[in-house]
């Protein structure tokens, strides 16, 4: 599975990129048919606190998963989005087994 990490209008530090890449690799183990995961970081200029936004898009043939979360740090926003994606994957896996 290809993992792409992008930041809009700023450069994400390597620690953040490494953190999300390592966690995102777990998706490939959980859902082997996933082709690509795209993680996007951006800052909501409308808010001073809780202004860090993380989008996760997992490309699966015939069905993409997308989650967006906003928190006071990119790590927290990513963790919330990642947990939501994992719940979606569990539902998909459950539907395969029925």
C-alpha positions in Angstrom: 0.0 0.0 0.0 1.3 3.4 -1.0 1.3 6.0 1.8 1.3 9.7 0.9 1.6 12.4 3.6 1.0 16.1 2.6 0.8 19.3 4.4 -0.9 22.4 3.0 1.0 25.7 3.3 3.6 24.4 5.8 6.2 21.7 6.0 5.3 18.8 8.3 8.3 17.8 10.5 9.8 14.4 10.0 8.7 13.2 13.4 5.1 13.7 12.5 5.5 12.1 9.1 7.2 9.1 10.6 4.5 8.8 13.3 1.6 8.8 10.8 3.4 6.5 8.3 4.1 3.9 11.0 0.5 3.9 12.2 -0.9 4.0 8.7 1.1 0.9 7.7 -1.2 -1.1 10.1 -4.1 -0.4 7.7 -2.4 -2.5 5.0 -2.2 -5.4 7.5 -5.8 -5.0 8.5 -7.1 -4.4 4.9 -4.8 -6.0 2.3 -7.0 -4.7 -0.6 -6.2 -1.1 0.3 -4.2 0.4 -2.5 -3.2 3.8 -1.1 -3.6 5.9 2.0 -3.4 9.7 1.7 -2.9 11.8 4.9 -3.4 15.6 4.6 -2.6 18.1 7.2 -3.9 21.7 7.2 -4.5 24.6 9.6 -7.9 26.2 10.0 -7.2 29.9 10.1 -10.7 30.6 11.3 -9.9 29.2 14.8 -7.0 29.8 17.2 -7.3 26.7 19.3 -8.3 23.3 17.9 -7.2 24.5 14.4 -5.2 21.4 13.3 -7.1 19.4 10.7 -6.2 15.9 9.5 -7.8 14.1 6.5 -7.3 10.4 5.9 -8.4 8.8 2.6 -7.9 5.1 2.1 -8.3 4.0 -1.5 -9.9 0.6 -1.8 -11.1 -0.7 -5.2 -14.7 0.3 -5.5 -14.9 2.0 -2.1 -12.8 4.8 -0.7 -12.8 5.6 3.0 -12.5 9.3 4.1 -12.3 10.9 7.5 -11.6 14.4 8.7 -10.9 15.4 12.3 -9.9 18.7 13.9 -8.1 19.0 17.2 -5.5 21.1 18.9 -2.6 19.1 17.6 -2.0 17.2 14.4 -1.1 14.0 16.3 -4.5 14.1 18.2 -6.4 14.9 15.0 -4.6 12.0 13.2 -5.3 9.6 16.1 -9.0 10.4 16.1 -9.2 10.1 12.3 -7.1 6.8 12.4 -9.4 5.3 15.0 -12.5 6.2 12.8 -10.9 4.6 9.8 -10.1 1.4 11.8 -13.8 1.3 12.8 -14.8 1.6 9.2 -12.4 -1.2 8.2 -13.9 -3.4 10.9 -17.4 -2.9 9.4 -16.1 -3.7 6.0 -14.4 -6.8 7.2 -17.6 -7.9 9.0 -19.6 -7.4 5.9 -17.2 -9.7 4.0 -17.8 -12.5 6.5 -21.5 -12.4 6.4 
